[in-house]
């Protein structure tokens, strides 16, 4: 089958400390171990389903910012992605497709069923998994980074990670539309997990600020609008993405470069009549720059949900958290807590009009162009037809 394969050079930095197992696997944070990345078009073997697995014919796959970070490098040539990687690997983890083969032991799925699949392959039996923290599974494999991904014609996936899109196809009246929306479920489920599962949630009538209007931030905006936010302020450097933020439910958008230091937090306080932001979602990966603004614009008891991934440290004035009884919640992934099925229900019932998030369509053969375009950070979601 046709596939895109991410290659790179294993060159661990001196400060990296790995267990013997991870050293043998060459599994390490990309920004500390893998350099000189390159995407290659290859022909690889067709997958065969094992026990409890299905083969999915990939129909749609979205280009994620993490895929961009696996292409971009620092001045030393190391990838920017700071999550665990094992190369070579077929990337791609935001996908939807059609079940074409069943392995033994599959109980609920059928050939021809449309599905979207989770990309955090947790073991299901460790204490973290059994304590409802599957995204923190110590043996977690991540589709497209340490496990084969969906920039390919086919992918094998365990049935327990798949969710049916047949209801979405019925409600929209279109299989094609169901596949398009299905490939958005993963990036929308990440802020769902961050806000309502890992975080403390958001109540109707609360004030929200979202930093970073890529797909994760746009998903947060759409979800908070559906949940009844009183106001949503969106912050980004891209004029195109700020327009998308408005289309998905932001009441006001701002490019922070137009403001002097301290003016963004002052704007938040003014918009909320001195109350502050109840929820602040950091989806930009720029906490080092943003924390001074965030710390001084919390509402009493406010929270920050950190979704933007970066390997850099960010200074935090902890006294601001003490004084305001504020909190910072980190969140990774989209598994558990009903994220996928609840987002699917919202899509089925028209509560998440996220179609405008898709700003470009490309064919599988145009992957090189798609990844280059993603580096401009002007699109919402680049969707690839496989």
N, C-alpha and C positions, 0 to 999 in steps of 0.2 A: 504494500500500500504506500501511497505518497504521504510524506510527513516532513515537518520542519524539525530539525534537531539543533539544540543549543550545545555548542562545544566551548571549551575553555581550558586554560592552563591551571593546574593545581600548584599553587605557590603560597602556602600558609605564611602569614605574617608572624614575626617572632613573638608577638604578644598573645597569639592564639594558643589556647590550652584545650586539647581534645582528649576524650577518653580513648583507650586503645580500640574500642569498637568503632567509634566515629572516625578515628584515624584510618582504620582498615577500610571503612566504607567511603572515605573521602567525603564525609558529610559534615559541612561546616557553614557558618554564615558567609554568604557570598562575598561581602565587602572585606572579609578578612582572609579569604582563602582562594578565590577564583579570579583570574585576570585574563585579559585578552579574549573576551567573548566573541563569538560569531554564530550567526544563525545559518544553517545549511539546509537546502532542500535535498532530501534523500528518499530512497525507496527502501522500506524496511518490511519485515515479516508481518503478515496479517495476524491479529491477536486471536487466541483461542480461550474461551471462557472456562474457568475452573469451577469448583463446587461453590454454589451460591453466587456466581457471577453471570453477568450478561455482556454481550458485545453491543455497543451502541454505534450506529452509523452517525457520525458527527455531521450536523447540518449547519449550525451556527456556532461561532466562537468569537468572543470579544477580546480585543487587545486591552490588557490590563496595564495600569501604571507600573506594576511590578515587572511585567514583561519588558517595559521600556527601561526600567532600572537594571534589568539583566543585560541590556544592550549598551547602555551608557556606562562610562567608566570614570574613575577619578584620575588625578594626574599621574598615578602610578600604574594605571591600566586595570585596576580592580573594579569589578562590577559594583554598582551603587546599591543593589539589593542586599539588605542586611539579614534576610531570613536564611534558613538552612537550605543548602543546595547540594546535589550530587550530579556531576556532569560526566558524560553527555546525557541529555534528557530531552524528551519531546515536551516542549512547553505548552501552555494553554490550559486554563482551568475554569473559564467562564463559558460554559457550553450547553447546548441542547441538541438533541438528536432523536433517532428512532431505534428502538431495540430490534436487532436483526438476528440474534442467536442467544439461546439460553443454555447455561451450564446446568449440571445436575444439582438438585436441591433448591432451585429457584421456585418460589411459591406464589408470588403475587403478580409479577410482570408477565407480559405476553409479547410475542413477536408482533411488531407493527405499532407498539405503544410509543407515544412521544414522551420523553423524559428530560428532566434537568437533573444534574448530579452534583452532590457536594464534593468539595475538593480537599477536605481535611480528613485524611484516612486514619482515624483513631482506632486503637485496638479493641475497645469496648469492654475489656476485662480488667484493666488496671484500676487502682484506687481513684485516680483522677477521673477516668471515664465513668466509673460507677458512682462517683460523687457529683455527677452532672457537670463536670468540667472537661468535656471531650476535646475542646480546642487546646487544652493544656496536657494532653496525653504525652508522656515522656518518650514514647516510641512513635509519635505522630509522623506520618509521611504526607507531604504536600504535593498534590497533583500539579504537574508542570514544573516542579522544582526538584523534588527528590523521588518522584514517581511519574511514570509516563503520563503525558498530558494529551490535550485534544487538538493540537495543531496537526491533525492527522485525519485520514479518512475514517478510521475506526478507533475506538478505545474500549478496553475491558474495564468493568467497574463492578464492585460488589452490589448486589441488589439492595442491600440496606442503605446505600448512599444515594439511591435513585428516588425521584419523586415524579409522579405522573403529571403530564401536561394535557392529558386528554380533556379534562374539564375546562382548561383554559382554551383549548381549540374549539370546544363546543360553545363557550360563552362569547368568544370573539367571532365565531363563524369562519375561522381561517386557520389552517394548520401552519401556514407560513408566519402569520402574526404570532401564533402561540410559540413558535420556535424563536422568533425575534425577542419576544418578551421573556421566554424561558432562559435565554442566555444572559439576561439582566438580573436574574434572581440571585446569583451569587454576590455580585457587588452590592445589591440592595440589602441582602441578608447580613452583610458585614456591619453596617450601621445599626440594623435591627438588633443584632447580637450585642453591639457595644452599648446601645442606649437602654434596651429593655431586658437584657439577660445579664451581661456583665456589669452594666451600670444600674442606676436606681430608677430608670424610667423617666418619662416626661408626662406631666399631667396637662389636661386641657387648660388653656389659659396661661401657660407659662411662656416666658420669653426665651428665644433660642438664637444663638449665634453659631454659624457654621463657617469655619476657616478652611478654604480649599474646596473648589467646585469642580473637581474631577468626578468620576462616577460615584465614588464613595460619598463624597460630600453632597452630590446631587441626590443620591439615594436618601441621605439623612434629611435633606430639605423636603423631599416628597413625603417621607414617612412622618415627619413632624407636622407638616401641613395636614395630612390625613388624621393625625392624632389630636388636632385642635390647638396647635400653638397659637398664642395670642399674637406674636410677632416673630418673624424670622429675618435676621440680617445675615447676608452672605458676603464673604470676603474672599477676593481672589485677585491675581495679577492680570488675568486674561479677560479682555472685553467680551470675547465670544462666550466664554464660560459664565460670565456674569449675566449675560442675556439668557442663557439656559437656566441659570438659577432663578431668575425672575419667572420664566415660563413654568418652572416646576414648583413655584409657590413662595419664593422669597419676597418679602415686602419691600426690602431695600437692599441694594447691593453697593459695594464700595471696593475700590482699588486702594489698598493701604499706602501705595506710593504717593497718593494725592494728599496724604495727611502727615503731619509732623508727629514725632514720638509723643505718645500720650493722648493724641487726639482721637484715636480709635476707641479707646476705653471711655473717653469723655462722650463720644458719640453714642456709645451703648448706654451709658448712664442717662443721657438726655432722652434717648428714644424710649426708655423704660420709666421715665419720670423719677429717676433717682433710685429705682429698685435694683437694677442690674439684671444680668442674664442668669436665668435659672439653669439653663443647659448650654454649655459651650462644647462644640464638637470640633476637635482638631483633626482635620483630614488632609492637612497640607504637608505634614512632615517638616514643619518649620517652628517647632515649639521653642527652640532657642531664641528666636526673634519675637515670637508671639507671647511668651509667658508674662512679660511685664504688663501687656495689655489685658491678658486674661485675668491675672491676679487682682487687678484693680477694678474689674467690672463684674465680679461675682455678685449675684443676689445673695441675701442671707441663706445659708444652706445650699448654695448653688453647687453644681458639679461640672467638671470637665471630663469628657470622654475622649481619650487619646487613641486615634485610629491611624494617624499618619506614621509610617514606619521610616526610621532613620537610625543610623548607627551613632549619631552625635548625642552628646550630653546636653541637657538644658538646665539652666539655673532656675531654682524655684524658691521663692520667698515663703517658707513654711508658716511664718507668723500670719500671713494673709489667710491661710487655710484655718489656722486656729481662731483668729478673730471672727471670721465670718462663718465658721463651721462648714467650710467648703470642702470639696473632695475632688480627687483626681482618680479616674478609673481607666486603667489600660484594658484594651480588648483586642484579641486576635481571633480571626476566623468567623465562621458562620454556621457552625454545627451545634446541635442541641438547642434546647429551649423552644423548639417548634419554629425556628427561624424560617426554614424553607417552606413548610406547608402554610404558615400564616401569611408569608409574602405572596405565595401562589393564590391564596384565597382573596387577598386584597386586589390582586391583578384580575382574578376571575370576576369580581364584583365591581370592577371599575373604580376602585378607591385609590389606585395609584396610576395616574395618567402619565407614565414615564416614557412613552414613545418618543417624545422630542429629545430624550437623552442620546439616541442614536443619531449621529450627525454625519456618518460616512459609512458606505457599504463598499466592500472590496471582495474580489474573488480570491480563492486560495492561492492562485498563482501570483497574486500581487502582494504577497506577505511582506517582501522587502520594502515596498512602498508604504505599506501600512505601518510598519515599525518605525520607519523614518518619519512619517507624518505624526506618529504619536509623540515624538520628541518635541514637537512644537507646542504641545500642551494647550491646544486651542479647541480640540474636539471634546464632545461629551463622551461618546463611546464609538469607537471604530469597530464595526461588525463585519466579520469575514464569513462569506458563504463558502462552505466546503462541498 
